[in-house]
Amino acid sequence: MNLSKIDRFTNENETVIIPGKVLGSGELSHKLTIAAYTFSKQALDKIKRSQGTPYSIYDFMKKNPKGEKTRILDDTRRQQTSSSAASLR
């Protein structure tokens, strides 16, 4: 997920989990804690520049095992196939 999308759907000082890779396209306009599977080097630099904190999901779960005050941002897009559309009729 690109930083521009993360920036658009989050608020200052929020904590989010990205179940995938964070990419460096775009900017962060506010401080965030972001846990992700992996980060591009450019994304890490931009998160730190915005005074945010990047974590691997593994390290974040050790820090916050209950996931309190955390949101998951998922960028998956579900596409309906023609065979499943036919079964809905």
KAGICOR-V425029 format. One record per residue. PHI is phi in whole degrees, 0 to 359 (NA if undefined). NEAR is the number of other C-alpha atoms within 12 Angstrom. D_FIRST is the distance of its C-alpha to the first C-alpha in Angstrom with 1 decimal. Layout:
[[PHI/NEAR/D_FIRST] [PHI/NEAR/D_FIRST]]
This chain:
[[NA/30/0.0] [282/29/3.8] [300/34/6.6] [299/21/8.4] [289/22/6.9] [300/39/7.3] [299/32/10.6] [293/17/11.7] [253/23/11.6] [230/25/13.0] [238/21/16.5] [311/20/18.3] [65/20/18.8] [280/24/16.6] [244/32/15.3] [229/37/12.0] [248/38/10.9] [249/32/7.5] [280/22/9.0] [175/23/7.3] [260/30/6.2] [266/39/5.0] [254/27/5.8] [272/25/8.7] [288/23/8.8] [99/20/10.5] [228/26/12.3] [256/35/12.8] [261/24/16.1] [209/27/16.8] [282/25/17.1] [222/32/14.7] [254/35/14.9] [236/47/11.6] [253/37/12.0] [211/34/9.8] [298/22/11.0] [202/25/10.5] [228/31/9.6] [285/21/10.5] [300/16/13.8] [297/21/12.8] [296/30/10.1] [302/32/12.9] [299/23/15.5] [289/31/13.9] [296/35/13.3] [294/24/16.9] [296/18/18.2] [272/23/17.3] [67/19/19.2] [274/29/16.3] [232/29/16.4] [268/34/14.0] [225/29/15.1] [289/25/14.7] [300/29/14.8] [301/18/18.3] [294/19/19.5] [295/25/18.1] [292/20/20.0] [292/13/23.1] [285/14/22.9] [224/19/22.2] [297/13/23.4] [271/10/23.7] [67/19/20.3] [294/15/22.2] [54/14/20.6] [228/24/17.1] [244/22/14.5] [256/25/11.9] [256/27/8.8] [245/20/8.2] [257/18/6.4] [286/11/9.5] [242/6/12.0] [269/7/15.6] [246/9/18.1] [272/11/21.7] [275/10/23.9] [296/10/27.4] [290/10/29.1] [285/10/27.4] [293/10/28.2] [293/9/31.7] [286/9/32.1] [277/9/31.2] [283/7/34.3]]
